[in-house]
């Protein structure tokens, strides 16, 4: 819990002109050939983008995709010099019975999961034993995020995109990933991360 509070105190959400400058740069990145893997007709929704600033200097911009599940987004991390250091593209499309959740990190496909609606789990902790070994309960996180209005489809995207980050980084990369994949405010994620580690 102390690690969660320490990380929370080290970042903030940017707004206004400062945020708009980062969003424009990220939209330009997304428009470049092969920067995103969107199908024809889909696009970035820059008016719903969120910009997170780490007190250590990094900036993360999360831009959702039009016509996809909440949480599907292009996320770009910039170093303190303003240079792009990482990209994470998470897509989630589904109908009533099947979902598709591909994830690209730095342009490389790192996950490509087909999700059946009948298999959407309420508690992913049984599938993520490596997370509980770090004192992190995936089930508690899901319960909290679900209570905040995050759909089962978005929870499946979080599972696909963020499970490794949550297990391996002791929350440093986990929080930004969940914030991006869940399409939910950082305050809610911090609250739910606290619940998941208590």
C-alpha positions, 0 to 999 in steps of 0.5 A: 500500500505504501508503494501505491501511495508513493507512486500516486504522489509521483504523477498528475493529470495535465489539463488545458494548453499543456495537455493539448500540446502533448495530445497533438504530438501523439495524434501526429504519431498515430497518423504516421504510417504503421504507427497504429494498426486500426482498420479503415474507418476507425480513428483516434478520439483526441477530444477524449485523450488523457495526459499523465505527467510523472514528477520524474519527467515522463509523460504518458498520453492515452488516446482512445479509439473510435468505435471500440470498447472503452479502454482501447487506445494508443498510449505513448510515453515520452521521456523528460526530454520530450522524446518518445520512449514507448508505445502501447496500442490496445484494441478491443472489438467485440459482438455479443459472443466474441471479442478480439484483443490484440496488443502492440508494444513499440509496434510489435504484436505482444498479445492477440487474444480471442475472448468468448463472451461465455468465458468472460471471468468475474475473477481472473485471479485464478488465471494470474497466480504470478500476480498474487505472489506479489501481494496483488489480487487481480480479483479484488482489482476487477471487483473494484473496477467493475464497481466503477463501471468498467465492463467485462470486455474492458476487464478482459482487455486489461487482463490481456494487456497488463497482466505481465506489467502488473506481475513484473514491475511491482506496480510501476508500469501496472498503474499506467497500463490499467489506466489506459486499458480501462479507460478510467481516471487515474484516481479510480485506478489508484483507489482500486490498486489500493484495494487490490493490494490490501 
